[in-house]
Amino acid sequence: MTAPRHPPTASPDQNRSLDVVRELLDVHPSSELGAASSSPAPAAATVPLFAPDDILDNTYRIVGTIAMGGMGEIYRAMHLRLPRALAIKTLQTEFSSRSDCVTRFCREACALARLNHPNIVQVLDFNVTADGVPYIAMELIEGEDLRAALNRGRRFDVPEVLAIVRQIASALETAHAAGVVHRDLKPENIVLTPTSGRVPVVSVIDFGLSLCFWAQRMTAERMVFGTPEYMAPEQALGQRDLIDTWTDQFALSALTYTLLAGRPPYARETAVDVLHAIVNEPPAPLGNLEGWNASTVEQVLRKGMARVHTERYPSVAAFSNALEQALVRGGALPTPTRQPTPVARPARRPPNRHTPSRRLVTPRKRASGLRRCASAAAISLLLAGFVWGGAVNARPSGGRGWRNSVESMRASMFSEWNRLLRTYGQETVPVVAEPQPE
């Protein structure tokens, strides 16, 4: 990782923006801004709110602690009546008595409950303990967050980066469609779950600082929330009315830069320097990475991290598509082969009164048709026998032998006919002998 560099000598306009940033940092506690460096600051020792084997509302049993930091605590728990592991998120004791923190915590639960996406952590329950501490029961995601993977030196190749960005963009599109802006997209809030394939499954977590358009805004003008390295200029300047979906696009672009270069786009020593660079400087160039030309990708990232929000892409999905096209043009990805378009079969017109349709043949209709066919066959045989018998009797040389054979044939035909009629529940026809000629 390259050593952080200090910004050059600032102009009067830049000095004014730097004064604004310093004023914001002096007014608001650093816990609201997060850490400016890559490695998180060590948290003060805090006594966990829950201990192993604690029971919440006779439903959840605490197994252990997953993480503690910021304003919340996360525990691993088991459902008492279902064989299911889950995560319990709650506020720390010093924040559970603050109405603004409790309101944000409840808003996070409501925001996640509105979102149903495979790349967004799912909320299962929300309740308050007997001591008045709110908690959220949510999906337990097994894996490693992106910050931990980067800290241990893991580098992602281009196909992995594109797959991760696609999943994050898809999750953000769903959140934006529901009127939710994350506002704190960073490597710590991206969890990678390994799979049998090459690409891990991405989960976007921690909507604690999310902006919900369907709820009343709680952030005052010129109040800063977020992590400096991934904050958009409108966030760094506290311009509350300009924070929208393009704010998440800036963070996603900065996150993509970090995955490709192995360093954030604005690497500085202090939070003031980081926010000053975000407001006044373009990101550092990517350079020629792994033998492919990164200039086309730099254009996409610069547009996604434009200082003026109207100059960014119209959506995070548009940014993701532009990134893929730039990677192909730069030679980082092979050109996708065009699959032949399958010829679609013509759609069948729905039946109406002008077009006959195929009717459904039921067993009752099939039996009725068989009965009609059997009756027609028996009548045809009977008529043929009568005609033949009349022809034989009309012959001058017709003898009694011929008449006996005709009579036996007529009797057998009547017998067969009656058998068919009995089979289908019809009345039988008596066999009447033909009068013998003298």
Phi, psi and omega in degrees: 000132182290152180289141180294143180247152180274151179292152179290179179300130187272148174281171178302321178294320179293324178296323178295317178294326178294323177296322178297317179297315180297322179297319179296319180291329178286326184282319188254144181294153183293339180295336178281340182265335183084181183275142179271335182273169181292322181267130183293149179288145180295133182275150178291152181295125181232136178283127179300144180288324180243149177248160177304143180075005171292144181250129178254117175053033178055030183228320187239134176250123181289131179260317181185179181264133177264310182203152175219133180166162182066238179250353188235172176225144181234132182236152170270134183220165176236141175285134184286333184250355179228145178281071185219133174267146182209175180247140177246121178249133180217167177274148174291162188300319184290342179258342182290347178264356179267125185295324181292322178291320178295321179295318178295323180295316177295324179293325176299317179297317180293322180295315180293327179295335179279346187255126178233097184210141182295343180255017176235133180300137186262138176271133180254330184197158175215131183201179179232135180288173179297335178273004178085019180264120179284150177212157179239126172266121185224172179300135177271119183255119178271127179161197183233135178285159186296327179296316179297322179295320179289324181293330179271012171088014180287134176247139182256133176283173188298314178301323178294318180299314181296319179295320179294316181296320178300316181293319178295316180298320178296318178295318180293325177299317178296317179296317180295322178296332178270005178081030182237128174249128186294309177072355180218046180283121182203169182301328180295337183259016176240117181253133180252121178254118181294148179232179178291337178274193183276326186266128178284163176272131183263138175231125176269126184236177172060080173262030183294332179255017184294150176256123181250119181290340181272002180236162179291137182288138180254340183281124178286161178299137180065028170258135188254129173227141177131188178251124190307317186296340183236020179271140176284159180303323179294331174287318182297328179268001179068028180275087188299321185289345180265354180285122183206199184297331179291343174293318175294328178295321176300314180296320178294322177295317178295324178293321177296318176302315181298320180293324182280318186265343183080009179210154177289158182292335179235086181266109180226171184277325184237163179294326178297316179295322180296311182293325177297317179294320180298321184283329192240346188235152172282161178292157179294148181293149178287322185085189180268105187258124171054037173082010177236153184283119184264006184295320179293324178290324178299322178297319179294316181293321178295323177291320178292333178252028179299142181290331175265123189296332181288346180270359179275179180290155182294340181202165177291331176294321177295322176297316180298317179294320179294324178297316180297317179296322179292322177295324177291315180294326180281355179087007179281336179233146176291152178293125181295134178286135181281121178280140178297137181286121181293143179281120182282138176288142181297138181289140179282135178289140178295143180293142175219193184287345181263339181244122180292144179242157178286125182271151179282125181268113179269162178302324179295319178293323180295318179295322178296321178294321178295321178298318180295320179294318180295320179296318180296321179293320180294319179295320179297318178295320180297315179296321179296323178293318178298318181296317181294318179296320177296323180294322180292318180293331181283348180288138181296326184265011182295128182252183181292333178296318177295318181296322178297319179294322178295317179299316180294324179291319178297318180296320179292324178293317176299320180296317179295320179298313180297325178296317177295320179294320177295326180299321183256018172074025179263161176287141182278161180250126181292147179274117179255125181286143179284136180299138181278134177289146180275000000 
